[in-house]
Amino acid sequence: MKQDIEKIIKNIRGALQADGGDIELIEVTDDGVVKVALKGACAHCPMSTLTLKNFVEKSLKNEIPGIKEVISV
């Protein structure tokens, strides 16, 4: 599952980098929680929660059914 997540994050990364941000996969737990670090402009952006839930989490859940949640650490 981790390799699939990394592929999707690689695709997402371009959109985040276009706005001065980035994303790093930190951990995937056994119960389907994906932990990521938002970096650059995304780390302190007031819209980062929306980006995380409406863009990152939605993209991952659409492709990988076993994902329960994506959280920023």
PDB file of N, H, CA, C and O in Angstrom:
ATOM      1  N   MET A   1       0.831  -1.197   0.000  1.00  0.00           N
ATOM      2  CA  MET A   1       0.000   0.000   0.000  1.00  0.00           C
ATOM      3  C   MET A   1       0.875   1.260   0.000  1.00  0.00           C
ATOM      4  O   MET A   1       0.533   2.257  -0.636  1.00  0.00           O
ATOM      5  N   LYS A   2       2.001   1.208   0.716  1.00  0.00           N
ATOM      6  H   LYS A   2       2.278   0.398   1.233  1.00  0.00           H
ATOM      7  CA  LYS A   2       2.841   2.399   0.831  1.00  0.00           C
ATOM      8  C   LYS A   2       3.350   2.867  -0.534  1.00  0.00           C
ATOM      9  O   LYS A   2       3.408   4.069  -0.794  1.00  0.00           O
ATOM     10  N   GLN A   3       3.716   1.934  -1.399  1.00  0.00           N
ATOM     11  H   GLN A   3       3.669   0.957  -1.188  1.00  0.00           H
ATOM     12  CA  GLN A   3       4.206   2.316  -2.731  1.00  0.00           C
ATOM     13  C   GLN A   3       3.110   2.995  -3.551  1.00  0.00           C
ATOM     14  O   GLN A   3       3.374   3.949  -4.283  1.00  0.00           O
ATOM     15  N   ASP A   4       1.881   2.499  -3.424  1.00  0.00           N
ATOM     16  H   ASP A   4       1.666   1.724  -2.829  1.00  0.00           H
ATOM     17  CA  ASP A   4       0.757   3.123  -4.131  1.00  0.00           C
ATOM     18  C   ASP A   4       0.524   4.545  -3.627  1.00  0.00           C
ATOM     19  O   ASP A   4       0.270   5.460  -4.410  1.00  0.00           O
ATOM     20  N   ILE A   5       0.614   4.715  -2.322  1.00  0.00           N
ATOM     21  H   ILE A   5       0.821   3.972  -1.685  1.00  0.00           H
ATOM     22  CA  ILE A   5       0.435   6.042  -1.726  1.00  0.00           C
ATOM     23  C   ILE A   5       1.527   6.987  -2.215  1.00  0.00           C
ATOM     24  O   ILE A   5       1.254   8.137  -2.559  1.00  0.00           O
ATOM     25  N   GLU A   6       2.761   6.497  -2.242  1.00  0.00           N
ATOM     26  H   GLU A   6       2.983   5.563  -1.962  1.00  0.00           H
ATOM     27  CA  GLU A   6       3.873   7.335  -2.702  1.00  0.00           C
ATOM     28  C   GLU A   6       3.687   7.778  -4.154  1.00  0.00           C
ATOM     29  O   GLU A   6       4.036   8.904  -4.506  1.00  0.00           O
ATOM     30  N   LYS A   7       3.140   6.901  -4.995  1.00  0.00           N
ATOM     31  H   LYS A   7       2.855   5.986  -4.708  1.00  0.00           H
ATOM     32  CA  LYS A   7       2.881   7.268  -6.396  1.00  0.00           C
ATOM     33  C   LYS A   7       1.857   8.395  -6.494  1.00  0.00           C
ATOM     34  O   LYS A   7       2.033   9.347  -7.255  1.00  0.00           O
ATOM     35  N   ILE A   8       0.793   8.274  -5.717  1.00  0.00           N
ATOM     36  H   ILE A   8       0.650   7.501  -5.099  1.00  0.00           H
ATOM     37  CA  ILE A   8      -0.258   9.296  -5.745  1.00  0.00           C
ATOM     38  C   ILE A   8       0.278  10.617  -5.198  1.00  0.00           C
ATOM     39  O   ILE A   8      -0.003  11.681  -5.748  1.00  0.00           O
ATOM     40  N   ILE A   9       1.045  10.545  -4.120  1.00  0.00           N
ATOM     41  H   ILE A   9       1.273   9.680  -3.673  1.00  0.00           H
ATOM     42  CA  ILE A   9       1.628  11.756  -3.544  1.00  0.00           C
ATOM     43  C   ILE A   9       2.572  12.418  -4.548  1.00  0.00           C
ATOM     44  O   ILE A   9       2.634  13.645  -4.625  1.00  0.00           O
ATOM     45  N   LYS A  10       3.291  11.626  -5.302  1.00  0.00           N
ATOM     46  H   LYS A  10       3.241  10.629  -5.240  1.00  0.00           H
ATOM     47  CA  LYS A  10       4.176  12.187  -6.332  1.00  0.00           C
ATOM     48  C   LYS A  10       3.365  13.003  -7.340  1.00  0.00           C
ATOM     49  O   LYS A  10       3.805  14.065  -7.779  1.00  0.00           O
ATOM     50  N   ASN A  11       2.183  12.506  -7.705  1.00  0.00           N
ATOM     51  H   ASN A  11       1.826  11.643  -7.348  1.00  0.00           H
ATOM     52  CA  ASN A  11       1.312  13.236  -8.633  1.00  0.00           C
ATOM     53  C   ASN A  11       0.731  14.496  -7.996  1.00  0.00           C
ATOM     54  O   ASN A  11       0.604  15.527  -8.658  1.00  0.00           O
ATOM     55  N   ILE A  12       0.383  14.416  -6.729  1.00  0.00           N
ATOM     56  H   ILE A  12       0.486  13.579  -6.192  1.00  0.00           H
ATOM     57  CA  ILE A  12      -0.178  15.553  -5.994  1.00  0.00           C
ATOM     58  C   ILE A  12       0.875  16.637  -5.788  1.00  0.00           C
ATOM     59  O   ILE A  12       0.573  17.830  -5.821  1.00  0.00           O
ATOM     60  N   ARG A  13       2.092  16.210  -5.578  1.00  0.00           N
ATOM     61  H   ARG A  13       2.338  15.241  -5.551  1.00  0.00           H
ATOM     62  CA  ARG A  13       3.192  17.122  -5.242  1.00  0.00           C
ATOM     63  C   ARG A  13       3.302  18.295  -6.226  1.00  0.00           C
ATOM     64  O   ARG A  13       3.555  19.424  -5.807  1.00  0.00           O
ATOM     65  N   GLY A  14       3.120  18.046  -7.504  1.00  0.00           N
ATOM     66  H   GLY A  14       2.915  17.129  -7.845  1.00  0.00           H
ATOM     67  CA  GLY A  14       3.242  19.109  -8.507  1.00  0.00           C
ATOM     68  C   GLY A  14       2.291  20.266  -8.256  1.00  0.00           C
ATOM     69  O   GLY A  14       2.675  21.428  -8.388  1.00  0.00           O
ATOM     70  N   ALA A  15       1.061  19.956  -7.899  1.00  0.00           N
ATOM     71  H   ALA A  15       0.750  19.012  -7.792  1.00  0.00           H
ATOM     72  CA  ALA A  15       0.075  21.010  -7.624  1.00  0.00           C
ATOM     73  C   ALA A  15       0.459  21.804  -6.379  1.00  0.00           C
ATOM     74  O   ALA A  15       0.300  23.024  -6.343  1.00  0.00           O
ATOM     75  N   LEU A  16       0.959  21.118  -5.370  1.00  0.00           N
ATOM     76  H   LEU A  16       1.088  20.127  -5.399  1.00  0.00           H
ATOM     77  CA  LEU A  16       1.363  21.807  -4.143  1.00  0.00           C
ATOM     78  C   LEU A  16       2.604  22.668  -4.385  1.00  0.00           C
ATOM     79  O   LEU A  16       2.699  23.787  -3.880  1.00  0.00           O
ATOM     80  N   GLN A  17       3.543  22.143  -5.154  1.00  0.00           N
ATOM     81  H   GLN A  17       3.465  21.235  -5.564  1.00  0.00           H
ATOM     82  CA  GLN A  17       4.763  22.899  -5.446  1.00  0.00           C
ATOM     83  C   GLN A  17       4.470  24.136  -6.287  1.00  0.00           C
ATOM     84  O   GLN A  17       5.182  25.135  -6.185  1.00  0.00           O
ATOM     85  N   ALA A  18       3.446  24.081  -7.103  1.00  0.00           N
ATOM     86  H   ALA A  18       2.868  23.270  -7.186  1.00  0.00           H
ATOM     87  CA  ALA A  18       3.063  25.248  -7.907  1.00  0.00           C
ATOM     88  C   ALA A  18       2.661  26.426  -7.025  1.00  0.00           C
ATOM     89  O   ALA A  18       2.770  27.582  -7.434  1.00  0.00           O
ATOM     90  N   ASP A  19       2.195  26.125  -5.809  1.00  0.00           N
ATOM     91  H   ASP A  19       2.106  25.186  -5.477  1.00  0.00           H
ATOM     92  CA  ASP A  19       1.817  27.170  -4.852  1.00  0.00           C
ATOM     93  C   ASP A  19       2.882  27.387  -3.783  1.00  0.00           C
ATOM     94  O   ASP A  19       2.626  28.048  -2.777  1.00  0.00           O
ATOM     95  N   GLY A  20       4.074  26.836  -3.994  1.00  0.00           N
ATOM     96  H   GLY A  20       4.282  26.298  -4.811  1.00  0.00           H
ATOM     97  CA  GLY A  20       5.170  27.040  -3.047  1.00  0.00           C
ATOM     98  C   GLY A  20       5.199  26.058  -1.894  1.00  0.00           C
ATOM     99  O   GLY A  20       5.935  26.260  -0.928  1.00  0.00           O
ATOM    100  N   GLY A  21       4.410  24.999  -1.978  1.00  0.00           N
ATOM    101  H   GLY A  21       3.812  24.835  -2.763  1.00  0.00           H
ATOM    102  CA  GLY A  21       4.364  24.015  -0.904  1.00  0.00           C
ATOM    103  C   GLY A  21       4.944  22.686  -1.324  1.00  0.00           C
ATOM    104  O   GLY A  21       5.489  22.545  -2.419  1.00  0.00           O
ATOM    105  N   ASP A  22       4.821  21.719  -0.446  1.00  0.00           N
ATOM    106  H   ASP A  22       4.379  21.834   0.444  1.00  0.00           H
ATOM    107  CA  ASP A  22       5.278  20.362  -0.734  1.00  0.00           C
ATOM    108  C   ASP A  22       4.639  19.430   0.288  1.00  0.00           C
ATOM    109  O   ASP A  22       4.008  19.872   1.248  1.00  0.00           O
ATOM    110  N   ILE A  23       4.815  18.133   0.063  1.00  0.00           N
ATOM    111  H   ILE A  23       5.328  17.774  -0.716  1.00  0.00           H
ATOM    112  CA  ILE A  23       4.250  17.124   0.951  1.00  0.00           C
ATOM    113  C   ILE A  23       5.235  15.971   1.056  1.00  0.00           C
ATOM    114  O   ILE A  23       5.901  15.616   0.084  1.00  0.00           O
ATOM    115  N   GLU A  24       5.320  15.393   2.247  1.00  0.00           N
ATOM    116  H   GLU A  24       4.779  15.681   3.037  1.00  0.00           H
ATOM    117  CA  GLU A  24       6.191  14.243   2.478  1.00  0.00           C
ATOM    118  C   GLU A  24       5.394  13.166   3.202  1.00  0.00           C
ATOM    119  O   GLU A  24       4.712  13.447   4.187  1.00  0.00           O
ATOM    120  N   LEU A  25       5.482  11.940   2.715  1.00  0.00           N
ATOM    121  H   LEU A  25       6.037  11.711   1.915  1.00  0.00           H
ATOM    122  CA  LEU A  25       4.850  10.810   3.388  1.00  0.00           C
ATOM    123  C   LEU A  25       5.705  10.432   4.588  1.00  0.00           C
ATOM    124  O   LEU A  25       6.898  10.166   4.446  1.00  0.00           O
ATOM    125  N   ILE A  26       5.099  10.406   5.766  1.00  0.00           N
ATOM    126  H   ILE A  26       4.129  10.621   5.882  1.00  0.00           H
ATOM    127  CA  ILE A  26       5.816  10.079   6.995  1.00  0.00           C
ATOM    128  C   ILE A  26       5.578   8.630   7.395  1.00  0.00           C
ATOM    129  O   ILE A  26       6.521   7.896   7.689  1.00  0.00           O
ATOM    130  N   GLU A  27       4.298   8.218   7.406  1.00  0.00           N
ATOM    131  H   GLU A  27       3.531   8.814   7.167  1.00  0.00           H
ATOM    132  CA  GLU A  27       3.974   6.880   7.897  1.00  0.00           C
ATOM    133  C   GLU A  27       2.608   6.450   7.393  1.00  0.00           C
ATOM    134  O   GLU A  27       1.726   7.275   7.152  1.00  0.00           O
ATOM    135  N   VAL A  28       2.451   5.149   7.241  1.00  0.00           N
ATOM    136  H   VAL A  28       3.167   4.479   7.437  1.00  0.00           H
ATOM    137  CA  VAL A  28       1.146   4.551   6.969  1.00  0.00           C
ATOM    138  C   VAL A  28       0.923   3.529   8.069  1.00  0.00           C
ATOM    139  O   VAL A  28       1.681   2.567   8.191  1.00  0.00           O
ATOM    140  N   THR A  29      -0.118   3.734   8.873  1.00  0.00           N
ATOM    141  H   THR A  29      -0.734   4.515   8.775  1.00  0.00           H
ATOM    142  CA  THR A  29      -0.372   2.818   9.981  1.00  0.00           C
ATOM    143  C   THR A  29      -1.128   1.585   9.497  1.00  0.00           C
ATOM    144  O   THR A  29      -1.703   1.577   8.409  1.00  0.00           O
ATOM    145  N   ASP A  30      -1.116   0.554  10.322  1.00  0.00           N
ATOM    146  H   ASP A  30      -0.649   0.560  11.206  1.00  0.00           H
ATOM    147  CA  ASP A  30      -1.802  -0.693   9.981  1.00  0.00           C
ATOM    148  C   ASP A  30      -3.311  -0.514   9.859  1.00  0.00           C
ATOM    149  O   ASP A  30      -3.976  -1.281   9.163  1.00  0.00           O
ATOM    150  N   ASP A  31      -3.849   0.500  10.536  1.00  0.00           N
ATOM    151  H   ASP A  31      -3.308   1.123  11.101  1.00  0.00           H
ATOM    152  CA  ASP A  31      -5.301   0.715  10.484  1.00  0.00           C
ATOM    153  C   ASP A  31      -5.719   1.739   9.423  1.00  0.00           C
ATOM    154  O   ASP A  31      -6.847   2.231   9.454  1.00  0.00           O
ATOM    155  N   GLY A  32      -4.813   2.066   8.477  1.00  0.00           N
ATOM    156  H   GLY A  32      -3.897   1.665   8.452  1.00  0.00           H
ATOM    157  CA  GLY A  32      -5.196   2.888   7.335  1.00  0.00           C
ATOM    158  C   GLY A  32      -5.092   4.381   7.510  1.00  0.00           C
ATOM    159  O   GLY A  32      -5.705   5.135   6.755  1.00  0.00           O
ATOM    160  N   VAL A  33      -4.324   4.828   8.496  1.00  0.00           N
ATOM    161  H   VAL A  33      -3.826   4.215   9.109  1.00  0.00           H
ATOM    162  CA  VAL A  33      -4.107   6.260   8.680  1.00  0.00           C
ATOM    163  C   VAL A  33      -2.797   6.636   7.992  1.00  0.00           C
ATOM    164  O   VAL A  33      -1.751   6.040   8.248  1.00  0.00           O
ATOM    165  N   VAL A  34      -2.873   7.625   7.124  1.00  0.00           N
ATOM    166  H   VAL A  34      -3.723   8.109   6.916  1.00  0.00           H
ATOM    167  CA  VAL A  34      -1.696   8.103   6.399  1.00  0.00           C
ATOM    168  C   VAL A  34      -1.240   9.394   7.073  1.00  0.00           C
ATOM    169  O   VAL A  34      -2.007  10.347   7.206  1.00  0.00           O
ATOM    170  N   LYS A  35       0.019   9.407   7.494  1.00  0.00           N
ATOM    171  H   LYS A  35       0.642   8.633   7.386  1.00  0.00           H
ATOM    172  CA  LYS A  35       0.586  10.587   8.144  1.00  0.00           C
ATOM    173  C   LYS A  35       1.528  11.267   7.168  1.00  0.00           C
ATOM    174  O   LYS A  35       2.445  10.646   6.630  1.00  0.00           O
ATOM    175  N   VAL A  36       1.288  12.550   6.949  1.00  0.00           N
ATOM    176  H   VAL A  36       0.543  13.054   7.386  1.00  0.00           H
ATOM    177  CA  VAL A  36       2.102  13.329   6.021  1.00  0.00           C
ATOM    178  C   VAL A  36       2.583  14.606   6.703  1.00  0.00           C
ATOM    179  O   VAL A  36       2.026  15.040   7.711  1.00  0.00           O
ATOM    180  N   ALA A  37       3.617  15.188   6.135  1.00  0.00           N
ATOM    181  H   ALA A  37       4.070  14.835   5.316  1.00  0.00           H
ATOM    182  CA  ALA A  37       4.085  16.501   6.571  1.00  0.00           C
ATOM    183  C   ALA A  37       3.894  17.462   5.410  1.00  0.00           C
ATOM    184  O   ALA A  37       4.406  17.238   4.313  1.00  0.00           O
ATOM    185  N   LEU A  38       3.158  18.527   5.660  1.00  0.00           N
ATOM    186  H   LEU A  38       2.743  18.709   6.551  1.00  0.00           H
ATOM    187  CA  LEU A  38       3.022  19.593   4.672  1.00  0.00           C
ATOM    188  C   LEU A  38       4.189  20.545   4.874  1.00  0.00           C
ATOM    189  O   LEU A  38       4.504  20.920   6.003  1.00  0.00           O
ATOM    190  N   LYS A  39       4.827  20.932   3.783  1.00  0.00           N
ATOM    191  H   LYS A  39       4.572  20.626   2.865  1.00  0.00           H
ATOM    192  CA  LYS A  39       6.040  21.739   3.874  1.00  0.00           C
ATOM    193  C   LYS A  39       5.919  23.001   3.040  1.00  0.00           C
ATOM    194  O   LYS A  39       4.967  23.180   2.280  1.00  0.00           O
ATOM    195  N   GLY A  40       6.907  23.872   3.200  1.00  0.00           N
ATOM    196  H   GLY A  40       7.680  23.727   3.817  1.00  0.00           H
ATOM    197  CA  GLY A  40       6.930  25.117   2.446  1.00  0.00           C
ATOM    198  C   GLY A  40       5.728  25.979   2.784  1.00  0.00           C
ATOM    199  O   GLY A  40       5.336  26.083   3.946  1.00  0.00           O
ATOM    200  N   ALA A  41       5.151  26.589   1.776  1.00  0.00           N
ATOM    201  H   ALA A  41       5.470  26.505   0.832  1.00  0.00           H
ATOM    202  CA  ALA A  41       4.002  27.473   1.981  1.00  0.00           C
ATOM    203  C   ALA A  41       2.815  26.727   2.587  1.00  0.00           C
ATOM    204  O   ALA A  41       2.007  27.326   3.296  1.00  0.00           O
ATOM    205  N   CYS A  42       2.705  25.443   2.319  1.00  0.00           N
ATOM    206  H   CYS A  42       3.361  24.956   1.743  1.00  0.00           H
ATOM    207  CA  CYS A  42       1.583  24.654   2.842  1.00  0.00           C
ATOM    208  C   CYS A  42       1.658  24.466   4.358  1.00  0.00           C
ATOM    209  O   CYS A  42       0.632  24.270   5.010  1.00  0.00           O
ATOM    210  N   ALA A  43       2.856  24.525   4.915  1.00  0.00           N
ATOM    211  H   ALA A  43       3.690  24.684   4.385  1.00  0.00           H
ATOM    212  CA  ALA A  43       3.029  24.265   6.343  1.00  0.00           C
ATOM    213  C   ALA A  43       2.312  25.290   7.212  1.00  0.00           C
ATOM    214  O   ALA A  43       1.838  24.954   8.297  1.00  0.00           O
ATOM    215  N   HIS A  44       2.227  26.520   6.756  1.00  0.00           N
ATOM    216  H   HIS A  44       2.612  26.793   5.874  1.00  0.00           H
ATOM    217  CA  HIS A  44       1.647  27.585   7.581  1.00  0.00           C
ATOM    218  C   HIS A  44       0.436  28.251   6.941  1.00  0.00           C
ATOM    219  O   HIS A  44      -0.062  29.257   7.446  1.00  0.00           O
ATOM    220  N   CYS A  45      -0.026  27.703   5.855  1.00  0.00           N
ATOM    221  H   CYS A  45       0.379  26.885   5.445  1.00  0.00           H
ATOM    222  CA  CYS A  45      -1.152  28.288   5.138  1.00  0.00           C
ATOM    223  C   CYS A  45      -2.458  28.037   5.901  1.00  0.00           C
ATOM    224  O   CYS A  45      -2.690  26.924   6.374  1.00  0.00           O
ATOM    225  N   PRO A  46      -3.306  29.052   6.023  1.00  0.00           N
ATOM    226  CA  PRO A  46      -4.587  28.844   6.702  1.00  0.00           C
ATOM    227  C   PRO A  46      -5.507  27.870   5.955  1.00  0.00           C
ATOM    228  O   PRO A  46      -6.455  27.343   6.537  1.00  0.00           O
ATOM    229  N   MET A  47      -5.231  27.636   4.692  1.00  0.00           N
ATOM    230  H   MET A  47      -4.460  28.063   4.220  1.00  0.00           H
ATOM    231  CA  MET A  47      -6.045  26.709   3.900  1.00  0.00           C
ATOM    232  C   MET A  47      -5.490  25.283   3.921  1.00  0.00           C
ATOM    233  O   MET A  47      -6.016  24.412   3.228  1.00  0.00           O
ATOM    234  N   SER A  48      -4.447  25.035   4.696  1.00  0.00           N
ATOM    235  H   SER A  48      -4.020  25.742   5.258  1.00  0.00           H
ATOM    236  CA  SER A  48      -3.791  23.727   4.666  1.00  0.00           C
ATOM    237  C   SER A  48      -4.723  22.595   5.091  1.00  0.00           C
ATOM    238  O   SER A  48      -4.615  21.485   4.570  1.00  0.00           O
ATOM    239  N   THR A  49      -5.629  22.852   6.020  1.00  0.00           N
ATOM    240  H   THR A  49      -5.717  23.754   6.443  1.00  0.00           H
ATOM    241  CA  THR A  49      -6.567  21.808   6.440  1.00  0.00           C
ATOM    242  C   THR A  49      -7.485  21.422   5.287  1.00  0.00           C
ATOM    243  O   THR A  49      -7.752  20.241   5.068  1.00  0.00           O
ATOM    244  N   LEU A  50      -7.964  22.416   4.556  1.00  0.00           N
ATOM    245  H   LEU A  50      -7.747  23.375   4.734  1.00  0.00           H
ATOM    246  CA  LEU A  50      -8.808  22.125   3.393  1.00  0.00           C
ATOM    247  C   LEU A  50      -8.024  21.393   2.312  1.00  0.00           C
ATOM    248  O   LEU A  50      -8.538  20.463   1.690  1.00  0.00           O
ATOM    249  N   THR A  51      -6.796  21.806   2.090  1.00  0.00           N
ATOM    250  H   THR A  51      -6.379  22.562   2.595  1.00  0.00           H
ATOM    251  CA  THR A  51      -5.943  21.131   1.110  1.00  0.00           C
ATOM    252  C   THR A  51      -5.739  19.682   1.509  1.00  0.00           C
ATOM    253  O   THR A  51      -5.828  18.780   0.676  1.00  0.00           O
ATOM    254  N   LEU A  52      -5.465  19.463   2.779  1.00  0.00           N
ATOM    255  H   LEU A  52      -5.393  20.195   3.456  1.00  0.00           H
ATOM    256  CA  LEU A  52      -5.215  18.111   3.273  1.00  0.00           C
ATOM    257  C   LEU A  52      -6.447  17.230   3.104  1.00  0.00           C
ATOM    258  O   LEU A  52      -6.337  16.113   2.598  1.00  0.00           O
ATOM    259  N   LYS A  53      -7.597  17.701   3.510  1.00  0.00           N
ATOM    260  H   LYS A  53      -7.686  18.608   3.921  1.00  0.00           H
ATOM    261  CA  LYS A  53      -8.811  16.876   3.491  1.00  0.00           C
ATOM    262  C   LYS A  53      -9.458  16.804   2.105  1.00  0.00           C
ATOM    263  O   LYS A  53      -9.825  15.722   1.647  1.00  0.00           O
ATOM    264  N   ASN A  54      -9.597  17.945   1.444  1.00  0.00           N
ATOM    265  H   ASN A  54      -9.299  18.824   1.816  1.00  0.00           H
ATOM    266  CA  ASN A  54     -10.338  17.982   0.177  1.00  0.00           C
ATOM    267  C   ASN A  54      -9.504  17.624  -1.041  1.00  0.00           C
ATOM    268  O   ASN A  54     -10.057  17.305  -2.094  1.00  0.00           O
ATOM    269  N   PHE A  55      -8.199  17.670  -0.919  1.00  0.00           N
ATOM    270  H   PHE A  55      -7.750  17.929  -0.064  1.00  0.00           H
ATOM    271  CA  PHE A  55      -7.350  17.358  -2.072  1.00  0.00           C
ATOM    272  C   PHE A  55      -6.522  16.094  -1.817  1.00  0.00           C
ATOM    273  O   PHE A  55      -6.636  15.115  -2.554  1.00  0.00           O
ATOM    274  N   VAL A  56      -5.705  16.119  -0.789  1.00  0.00           N
ATOM    275  H   VAL A  56      -5.612  16.915  -0.190  1.00  0.00           H
ATOM    276  CA  VAL A  56      -4.806  14.986  -0.532  1.00  0.00           C
ATOM    277  C   VAL A  56      -5.598  13.754  -0.102  1.00  0.00           C
ATOM    278  O   VAL A  56      -5.488  12.697  -0.722  1.00  0.00           O
ATOM    279  N   GLU A  57      -6.395  13.887   0.956  1.00  0.00           N
ATOM    280  H   GLU A  57      -6.485  14.746   1.460  1.00  0.00           H
ATOM    281  CA  GLU A  57      -7.145  12.735   1.466  1.00  0.00           C
ATOM    282  C   GLU A  57      -8.112  12.195   0.414  1.00  0.00           C
ATOM    283  O   GLU A  57      -8.206  10.983   0.222  1.00  0.00           O
ATOM    284  N   LYS A  58      -8.816  13.071  -0.251  1.00  0.00           N
ATOM    285  H   LYS A  58      -8.740  14.055  -0.095  1.00  0.00           H
ATOM    286  CA  LYS A  58      -9.783  12.642  -1.269  1.00  0.00           C
ATOM    287  C   LYS A  58      -9.085  11.894  -2.408  1.00  0.00           C
ATOM    288  O   LYS A  58      -9.575  10.861  -2.864  1.00  0.00           O
ATOM    289  N   SER A  59      -7.948  12.410  -2.865  1.00  0.00           N
ATOM    290  H   SER A  59      -7.550  13.249  -2.494  1.00  0.00           H
ATOM    291  CA  SER A  59      -7.196  11.755  -3.940  1.00  0.00           C
ATOM    292  C   SER A  59      -6.742  10.363  -3.526  1.00  0.00           C
ATOM    293  O   SER A  59      -6.855   9.412  -4.299  1.00  0.00           O
ATOM    294  N   LEU A  60      -6.231  10.246  -2.311  1.00  0.00           N
ATOM    295  H   LEU A  60      -6.139  11.019  -1.683  1.00  0.00           H
ATOM    296  CA  LEU A  60      -5.752   8.946  -1.834  1.00  0.00           C
ATOM    297  C   LEU A  60      -6.901   7.962  -1.627  1.00  0.00           C
ATOM    298  O   LEU A  60      -6.800   6.800  -2.022  1.00  0.00           O
ATOM    299  N   LYS A  61      -7.982   8.415  -1.015  1.00  0.00           N
ATOM    300  H   LYS A  61      -8.064   9.358  -0.694  1.00  0.00           H
ATOM    301  CA  LYS A  61      -9.125   7.527  -0.763  1.00  0.00           C
ATOM    302  C   LYS A  61      -9.777   7.050  -2.061  1.00  0.00           C
ATOM    303  O   LYS A  61     -10.259   5.919  -2.130  1.00  0.00           O
ATOM    304  N   ASN A  62      -9.797   7.894  -3.080  1.00  0.00           N
ATOM    305  H   ASN A  62      -9.406   8.813  -3.023  1.00  0.00           H
ATOM    306  CA  ASN A  62     -10.381   7.497  -4.361  1.00  0.00           C
ATOM    307  C   ASN A  62      -9.603   6.368  -5.014  1.00  0.00           C
ATOM    308  O   ASN A  62     -10.183   5.541  -5.718  1.00  0.00           O
ATOM    309  N   GLU A  63      -8.307   6.325  -4.790  1.00  0.00           N
ATOM    310  H   GLU A  63      -7.836   6.997  -4.218  1.00  0.00           H
ATOM    311  CA  GLU A  63      -7.450   5.328  -5.426  1.00  0.00           C
ATOM    312  C   GLU A  63      -7.179   4.107  -4.551  1.00  0.00           C
ATOM    313  O   GLU A  63      -6.957   3.011  -5.066  1.00  0.00           O
ATOM    314  N   ILE A  64      -7.196   4.293  -3.230  1.00  0.00           N
ATOM    315  H   ILE A  64      -7.376   5.183  -2.812  1.00  0.00           H
ATOM    316  CA  ILE A  64      -6.829   3.214  -2.308  1.00  0.00           C
ATOM    317  C   ILE A  64      -7.926   3.079  -1.248  1.00  0.00           C
ATOM    318  O   ILE A  64      -7.986   3.880  -0.314  1.00  0.00           O
ATOM    319  N   PRO A  65      -8.783   2.082  -1.386  1.00  0.00           N
ATOM    320  CA  PRO A  65      -9.935   1.945  -0.492  1.00  0.00           C
ATOM    321  C   PRO A  65      -9.590   1.724   0.982  1.00  0.00           C
ATOM    322  O   PRO A  65     -10.413   2.033   1.844  1.00  0.00           O
ATOM    323  N   GLY A  66      -8.420   1.207   1.298  1.00  0.00           N
ATOM    324  H   GLY A  66      -7.751   0.956   0.598  1.00  0.00           H
ATOM    325  CA  GLY A  66      -8.072   0.903   2.684  1.00  0.00           C
ATOM    326  C   GLY A  66      -7.696   2.098   3.532  1.00  0.00           C
ATOM    327  O   GLY A  66      -7.434   1.949   4.725  1.00  0.00           O
ATOM    328  N   ILE A  67      -7.664   3.276   2.941  1.00  0.00           N
ATOM    329  H   ILE A  67      -7.876   3.396   1.972  1.00  0.00           H
ATOM    330  CA  ILE A  67      -7.264   4.468   3.690  1.00  0.00           C
ATOM    331  C   ILE A  67      -8.461   5.025   4.449  1.00  0.00           C
ATOM    332  O   ILE A  67      -9.518   5.280   3.873  1.00  0.00           O
ATOM    333  N   LYS A  68      -8.270   5.208   5.762  1.00  0.00           N
ATOM    334  H   LYS A  68      -7.411   5.001   6.230  1.00  0.00           H
ATOM    335  CA  LYS A  68      -9.330   5.770   6.604  1.00  0.00           C
ATOM    336  C   LYS A  68      -9.233   7.286   6.696  1.00  0.00           C
ATOM    337  O   LYS A  68     -10.239   7.993   6.639  1.00  0.00           O
ATOM    338  N   GLU A  69      -7.992   7.774   6.841  1.00  0.00           N
ATOM    339  H   GLU A  69      -7.175   7.199   6.887  1.00  0.00           H
ATOM    340  CA  GLU A  69      -7.809   9.190   7.132  1.00  0.00           C
ATOM    341  C   GLU A  69      -6.387   9.601   6.752  1.00  0.00           C
ATOM    342  O   GLU A  69      -5.466   8.784   6.752  1.00  0.00           O
ATOM    343  N   VAL A  70      -6.231  10.879   6.428  1.00  0.00           N
ATOM    344  H   VAL A  70      -6.979  11.543   6.428  1.00  0.00           H
ATOM    345  CA  VAL A  70      -4.909  11.456   6.200  1.00  0.00           C
ATOM    346  C   VAL A  70      -4.744  12.582   7.212  1.00  0.00           C
ATOM    347  O   VAL A  70      -5.592  13.468   7.317  1.00  0.00           O
ATOM    348  N   ILE A  71      -3.643  12.536   7.955  1.00  0.00           N
ATOM    349  H   ILE A  71      -2.954  11.816   7.870  1.00  0.00           H
ATOM    350  CA  ILE A  71      -3.395  13.571   8.959  1.00  0.00           C
ATOM    351  C   ILE A  71      -2.022  14.191   8.743  1.00  0.00           C
ATOM    352  O   ILE A  71      -1.105  13.553   8.226  1.00  0.00           O
ATOM    353  N   SER A  72      -1.905  15.435   9.147  1.00  0.00           N
ATOM    354  H   SER A  72      -2.650  15.954   9.567  1.00  0.00           H
ATOM    355  CA  SER A  72      -0.639  16.155   9.063  1.00  0.00           C
ATOM    356  C   SER A  72       0.071  16.051  10.403  1.00  0.00           C
ATOM    357  O   SER A  72      -0.531  16.252  11.457  1.00  0.00           O
ATOM    358  N   VAL A  73       1.347  15.737  10.347  1.00  0.00           N
ATOM    359  H   VAL A  73       1.836  15.574   9.490  1.00  0.00           H
ATOM    360  CA  VAL A  73       2.136  15.615  11.584  1.00  0.00           C
ATOM    361  C   VAL A  73       3.295  16.586  11.575  1.00  0.00           C
ATOM    362  O   VAL A  73       4.070  16.630  12.529  1.00  0.00           O
TER     363      VAL A  73
END
